[in-house]
Amino acid sequence: MPVTHKTLVKSKQGSNAQSQQKPLAAKTAKVVSKKKDEDDGTEIGEGGDEWMHGKTLIKPPDQLDLTEAELKEEFTRILTANNPHAPQNIVRYSFKERSYKPISSVDQLAVHFFLEGNLLHRDSDEARRQKAKQGLPDEKATVVTETEDEKLETPLQAAGGEEAGDVEEGGGEDGAHSVDSKTGKKEQKLTNQFNFSERASQTLNNPLRERGCQTEPPPRASFSATANQWEIYDVYLEEMQKQEKNKEKAKAVPKKEDDKGKKKLTLVETQSDDLTKVAKVAKIIERMVNQNTFDDIAQDFRYFEDASDEFREQEGTLLPLWKFQYDQAKRLSVTALCWNQSYKDLFAVGLGSYDFTKQGRGMLVFYSLKNSTYPEYNYPTTSGILCLDIHPDRPYLVAVGFYDGCVAVYNLKEERPEPVYKSSSKSGKHTDPVWQVRWQKDDMDNHQNFFSVSSDGRVVSWTLVKSELVFTDIIKLSLVGAVSEGPEGVPPPTMACGTSFDFHKQINYLFLVGTEEGKIHKCSKAYSSQFLETYDAHNMAVDAVKWNQFHPKVFISCSSDWTVKIWDHTIRTPVFIFDLNAAVGDVAWSPYSSTVFAAVTADGKVHVFDLGINKYEAICQQPVVAKKKTKLTHIEFNPVYPIIIVGDDRGYVTSLKLSPNLRSKPKWGRKKLDIQFSGIHYYPPSFLFLRKTG
Amino acid sequence: MAEVEETLKRIQTHEGVIGTIVVNAEGIPIRTTLDNSTTVQYAGLLHQLTMKARSTVRDIDPQNDLTFLRIRSKKHEIMVAPDKEYMLIVIQNPSE
């Protein structure tokens, strides 16, 4: 414990007092002088003063010389309990006042000595705990000794040997302990802080046995995939489709029966899926193979231009390209040809027979230029086909006229070989062969309709209403100027036989009908009994009559009387007459020029005329088929490509490419050229109209 | 079904065609007119090539897809038409 200054001073004074008992002359002087400076309050000092009077004053040489007044001056000395080493100017930052403030009271405690001891006060917590620990063994020993005395007295009375043994053992142990504790009572056993003593025991070690078990490894398959942009796209598409399906399912309540039925269907499909799905691919491959085989033809079709046309002033040639033939159609003759307006490489061939005695079956065959060896579609028919027409807007609808007078409509989209609609004797079919059919624009109810003309003298309009063909007689061709009376007063036949017709390109209601008598009637849809005009066209049946595609007034007709005639419908006599030395089977205007047309004859030749270049002769006359006996029956220009297809009576269709000279577009200036031919003024037709575009 | 058979037959009997192989989606030949070892070889190699070609086409534009592939060599021409599930390989000697 620190001792206060006062006691120190006191002890110091005490020691001073003691030291005075052994004075030396100099020391006494010092002491005396000190005492003079000291406090008067001290008794010991005064005592010393009295004792010191007997001696003389000896001044040390360096003593201050002070005056009496100065010597008597009293100096106060204050003893405080302040720690001289404690700082007096501690400054702390005050957050309240946000400035540094000096601390008023500073701790004045000075520690002089510090020693850690291991003595505990007996009433403190720690001491009590230790007592408690020591107290237990003491108490135990006392208890056990008591029990030991009891048990030793009654060893035989113990019930079970084990129990006794255990008790004895326990007693023995405790006995040892108690002996210790006995001795320890007097001398307390020295234990460490944790009361630790090593006690070891060993249990029985069980024998180790190794047991293993192995399962079958899970089946593993290595998986690798790439995450390309298109794979991600595919997955997204599938997800979308699934979602759409789910939406549909949510909307439509599914019937269980339907589901079962569908399941059955799907099962069957998977079993026989082997080759049906290869169909599309097989088609592509077939076309590729054909392209390879007929590679040169394909190249010619595309790129060949006859260079020799430059040297031939006005003549042109026809380059033979593909030849289309179908095995099953060998004995039939081509009776109709039609290009498809939407798919420019697809054309339809109607097969039948013109021979009255050889009537049998027929066929409707579709070919594509991409595959010349096998048709795209083919439909066998019971009766020979005489005419066909493909709908201009709906390229899958085909109207067909038969030799037996029926008309039918085929839908190419459907798989079945029968027509979608067919007229029957109930529904007004013709009683004679149907020579021409033509699609018309949809009527007001958006039903498709077409016209047909037949030898029974009727021009009939057929409308496709739902699943039926509804017919309307448009006009009945009556014989104009029938004078001759039949034998025995039989009334003369009043009906003419129509053999061809054509509708005006621009004027919808106007059409022409050619008859077997060689007359051409100009008719209107509005008038059902009267003709607008009649032309004495030919001596034999009119095989074809066609309006010019550009000029609104001009039409052409051909007949088996070897002639081709060009008419202006306002003039009753033909404008041009061409004699071709053989029966003319068909004639067609070109789609690219208003002055070019082609005709086919029974001697196997194709005649191409261009009225802009040569008004009297053909610019091309070319035999197209090998055998001279083959008659050419039909000709059609392709709407886009510079090729023509020609059908003959052996069932072959030949395609030919027109050389550049035949394809010249008319170049007329703004001059009107009057040409006199048979006393008729003729205006070049192309002058008035621009080219048909699109 | 019969139509497809007929088409395949026609291709096979077409002028210059050496052989045809129908391969399924995994590259295993289903139908062939050539001998086994050649078939397996053609099928394996062309399958990989077709997959690569198709991947290329679709990577450029995912909405596009490969229609057919033609490899012309000195001796003959190999034509491959892939489909979702099947692939048709035809080896032809072009008329040149």
Interface residues (C-beta under 8 A of the other chain):
Chain A: T226 N228 Q229 W230 I232 Y233 D234 S272 D273 D274 L275 T276 K277 V278 A279 K280 V281 A282 K283 I284 I285 E286 M288 V289 N290 N292 T293 F294 D295 D296 T373 Y374
Chain B: M1 E3 V4 E5 T7 L8 R10 I11 H14 E15 G16 V17 T20 V22 I30 R31 S55 R58 D59 P62 Q63 T67 F68 R70 E77 M79 A81 P82 D83 K84 E85 Y86 M87 L88 V90 Q92 P94 S95 E96
